[in-house]
């Protein structure tokens, strides 16, 4: 009986590390009925170091369109932003950015 080989590629630790540090993860903040607009601006300024104008722009985008991409970063930094924004009560997701 001939042996079968696996066709699923095995990802090396080096390629996993490289993937984690490549740019390409979008941090998406979603609209919610709980947080005040002024609070969302405050959080964006505190966590993302946005100017008041930039924070207000993204807050209004969240308010009117339902979501805003507030950052595109490496996976590690995107996960840090995700945790910090979520800790402040915002609804956040991460999405890989297609090349």
C-alpha positions as CSV (number, residue, x, y, z in Angstrom):
1,X,0.0,0.0,0.0
2,X,1.6,3.3,-1.0
3,X,2.0,6.0,1.6
4,X,0.1,9.2,1.2
5,X,1.7,12.6,1.6
6,X,-0.1,15.6,3.2
7,X,-1.0,18.3,0.7
8,X,-1.5,21.0,3.4
9,X,1.6,23.2,3.7
10,X,3.1,23.5,7.1
11,X,3.9,27.0,8.1
12,X,7.4,27.5,9.6
13,X,7.8,29.5,12.8
14,X,9.8,32.1,10.9
15,X,7.0,32.7,8.4
16,X,4.5,33.0,11.3
17,X,6.7,35.6,12.9
18,X,7.1,37.4,9.6
19,X,3.3,37.4,9.1
20,X,2.8,38.8,12.6
21,X,5.0,41.8,11.9
22,X,3.9,42.6,8.4
23,X,1.6,45.6,7.9
24,X,-1.9,44.7,6.9
25,X,-4.4,44.4,9.8
26,X,-7.2,46.9,9.9
27,X,-8.6,48.1,13.3
28,X,-12.3,48.7,12.8
29,X,-14.5,50.6,15.3
30,X,-18.2,49.9,15.1
31,X,-21.1,52.1,16.1
32,X,-22.9,51.3,19.3
33,X,-25.9,52.8,21.2
34,X,-24.0,53.1,24.4
35,X,-21.0,55.5,24.1
36,X,-21.4,59.2,23.8
37,X,-19.7,60.9,20.8
38,X,-17.5,63.0,23.0
39,X,-16.3,59.9,24.8
40,X,-15.4,58.2,21.6
41,X,-13.4,61.3,20.5
42,X,-11.6,61.2,23.9
43,X,-10.8,57.5,23.5
44,X,-9.4,58.0,20.0
45,X,-7.2,60.8,21.2
46,X,-6.0,58.8,24.2
47,X,-5.4,55.4,22.7
48,X,-4.5,56.3,19.1
49,X,-2.9,59.7,19.8
50,X,-5.3,61.3,17.2
51,X,-5.6,65.1,17.1
52,X,-9.1,66.3,18.1
53,X,-10.0,67.0,14.5
54,X,-8.9,63.5,13.3
55,X,-10.6,61.8,16.3
56,X,-13.8,63.8,15.5
57,X,-13.6,62.8,11.8
58,X,-13.4,59.1,12.7
59,X,-16.1,59.4,15.4
60,X,-18.5,61.0,12.8
61,X,-17.7,58.2,10.3
62,X,-18.6,55.6,13.0
63,X,-21.8,57.5,13.8
64,X,-23.0,58.0,10.2
65,X,-21.7,54.9,8.4
66,X,-21.6,52.4,11.3
67,X,-17.9,51.9,11.3
68,X,-14.5,53.4,10.7
69,X,-11.0,52.0,10.0
70,X,-9.0,53.8,12.6
71,X,-5.6,52.1,11.9
72,X,-3.8,49.7,9.6
73,X,-0.9,48.2,11.4
74,X,1.2,45.1,12.0
75,X,-0.8,42.3,13.6
76,X,0.9,42.9,17.0
77,X,0.2,46.6,17.1
78,X,-3.4,46.1,15.7
79,X,-4.1,43.6,18.5
80,X,-2.7,46.1,21.1
81,X,-5.1,48.8,19.7
82,X,-7.9,46.3,19.7
83,X,-7.4,45.5,23.4
84,X,-7.0,49.1,24.5
85,X,-10.1,50.3,22.6
86,X,-12.2,47.3,23.8
87,X,-11.0,48.0,27.4
88,X,-12.5,51.5,27.0
89,X,-15.9,50.0,26.0
90,X,-15.8,50.4,22.2
91,X,-16.9,47.7,19.8
92,X,-13.8,46.7,17.8
93,X,-12.8,44.1,15.2
94,X,-9.6,43.2,13.3
95,X,-9.6,42.4,9.7
96,X,-6.7,41.4,7.5
97,X,-6.1,43.8,4.6
98,X,-5.8,42.2,1.2
99,X,-2.7,43.0,-0.7
